[in-house]
């Protein structure tokens, strides 16, 4: 089967399928004539198992361990149940605090946040986890496109500087109109790089990668 057929059959998007391939959970063959990926029954069965486990919230690493035989299905489920129990306790504490705050029919400006935060800190010391507001908005996944864009902009900027320097310092410099055309090329490249970076950041902001990891 081709990836479009697999998408329709199993109900997993092409983006997710490729993500699982990148993570080493799927190993489709390649057509020797055209190089396209080809999926057989083994890959379909594996993808259905991955879909099932991901819908239960099992992490990618746990699925990998089970696929590699380092854990049985039972081992993986026991570890995941421990995680779910911890998440349930965290959720129950959050609900309890929200219920207490709900009963206070007061404006937000009158809330004694310090006392509640102190209680939450004590709960965190005993193992409860709440949302981490200190977590940075810029994640690791942003770094690669940003760094690549910076490198390209610096290179193109250096090219522009060299062209302008040569036009003003060299006695045999090309005509000004030719210099302007030469400078225009790296400027267009810089514009394209920045546009691509903005689009990529927008995609990441929409959770494109996270959606694949969740499913």
Secondary structure, 3 states (H helix, E strand, C coil): CCHHHHHHHHCCCHHHHHHHHHCCCCCCEECCCCCCEECCHHHHHHHHHHHHHHHCCCCHHHHHHHHHCCCCHHHHHHHHHHHHHHHHHHHHHHHHHHHHHHCCCCCHHHCCHHHHHHHHHHHHHCCCCCCCCCCCCCCHHHHHHHHHHHHHHHHHHHHHHHHHHHHHHCCCCCCHHHHHHHHHHHHHHHHHHHHHHHHHHHHHHCCHHHHHHHC
